[in-house]
Amino acid sequence: MSGGLPRTLFIAVSPGELWAALREGEELVELRLFRPGGGGQAGAFYLGRVVALRPELPAALVDIGLPRPAFLSAEDAPPRTGLAGLTEGQAIIVQVMKEARADKATGVTARPRLGGRWLEVTPGRPGIAAARGLDAAERARLEAALGEGAGAAGEAEDGFFLRRAAAGGAAAALLDEAAALRTRWRAILARRATVTPPAALEEGEPPAVTLIAEFAAAPLDAIVIDDRAAFAATRHWLAVRQPEWAARLALHSEAEPLFELAGIAAAAAGALAARVPLPGGGALLIAPTAAATLIDVDSGGAPILTANLAAARTAARQIRLRNLTGAIVIDFISMKRRGERARVAAALAAALADDPAGVEMLGWTRLGHMELVRKRRHPALSELLYERDEDGALVKTALTVALEALRAAVREAAAPAGRGLALHVGPAVAAALTDGPAREARRALEARLGQALAVIAEPGRAPATFDIRRR
């Protein structure tokens, strides 16, 4: 738990991407990188078309307009008919559950969930469920309130999931949110009748709003944004969705970059390092692989139990901070006593308890490793920023370097000099800026600056480097 510490969300906007940083008290607990335009954002609804049935998996492949079909597993198939009720060519409403990654397609479900601040509506799946930790008496009160309105407007087939944030909430507010979410679902169904698959079924929210909605399940004490357009869009969204938060929104207009002024930049850089120091000595070595993320504990000479307890707490923080998902294996220093293992496992469980993504501890292996599984919705930071070179080493992608160059160009353009800018980059980065995934971000920045940015490809330049020069 954050222990009542103030929660502040910082959003830094730059060409082609947005960074969000959640701080509880003085500690950075979560980082999120959002790059608009990729499609297939978690939570988005599409009218897709079944292009293949794969009973051996079992799954179906669904075209939702992305470069490769989305993956619909049997457990996420329509609840009444399952995969057996699907046919190739059939149109079907699906919701993105897991965003695509380098080696895996976008994951979708035909069991939609429409989330609000206090509850989720589950169309076609009646009943009321609740998050763990919601007091039994409070749950009964909220269920009674929902039960009164559950059959309204002929929507008795809708179900509800109560979030922990609903505790203490007014019944009227809960019913208002349920009604708003149902209205949203009816709009999705109405749009289905007007489009041909594959097609999006809702207009996307502005990127800053999308990020804030991800963090809004728990109260935010302050939201700071460094871009006027994003600030205006957020203010409008808050006025409609959560007006009580409007006074907590602030625009950062200082010359010094937001993350640097707030003391986040250094912590964010550390979240990408392969080696993370442990308090009292030692370190964690974090290595993403295709099969799992491996976390090795180096004692650095500290007592074994002391180092492992510190590693458990630090590993939990890094898992959330880096958005590590899927299989995670922690190689703690070997412990001979069963009681020591139990203490380390308890420390890890306590540190993971408030991770909103949900982490399942599978237990100790015969080799003394702790195995975890963390639910995936968004790509890990390392997946967005890096790729493997011919030797297998992680290196920044051309897109990452291109967007770093554009961010540097913004700072350089603010200096009074009166001459245009030239970006000196490697060939792959130049291609990303001129004809590749960073092209639209470059064009948007040129329109904002009122001048063209020259892109100079230098064949001998190291791929991860660039220079910004005046022409």
HUKA-V152800 format. One line per field, one symbol per residue. phi: phi as a letter, one per 40 degrees, with the letter a starting at -180 (. if undefined). A space follows every 10 residues. Layout:
phi=???
This chain:
phi=.cggccbbbb bbbadgabbb bbbbgbbcba bbbbbcgcgg cdgcbbcbbc babbccccab bbcbgcdbcc bbcdcbcdcc bgccccbcgc cacbbcbbcc bdbbcccbbb bcbbcbcbab bbdgbchbba ccgcdccccc ccccccdcbc ccfgbcccbb bcccccdgcc dccccccdcc cccccccccc cdcbbbccac bacccddccd ccdccccbdb cabbbbbccc cccccccccc cacccdcccb ccbcccddcc ccgcdccccc cbccbbcbcg hgabbbbcbc cacbbbbbcg gcddcccccc cccccccccc ccfcbgcbbb cccdbccccc cccccccccc ccdbcccgbb cchccccgcc bbbbcbbbcc dccccbaccc cgccbccccd cccccccccc ccccccagbc bbccbcdccd ccccbbcccc cccccccccg acbcbbcbdc ccdcbabbbc c
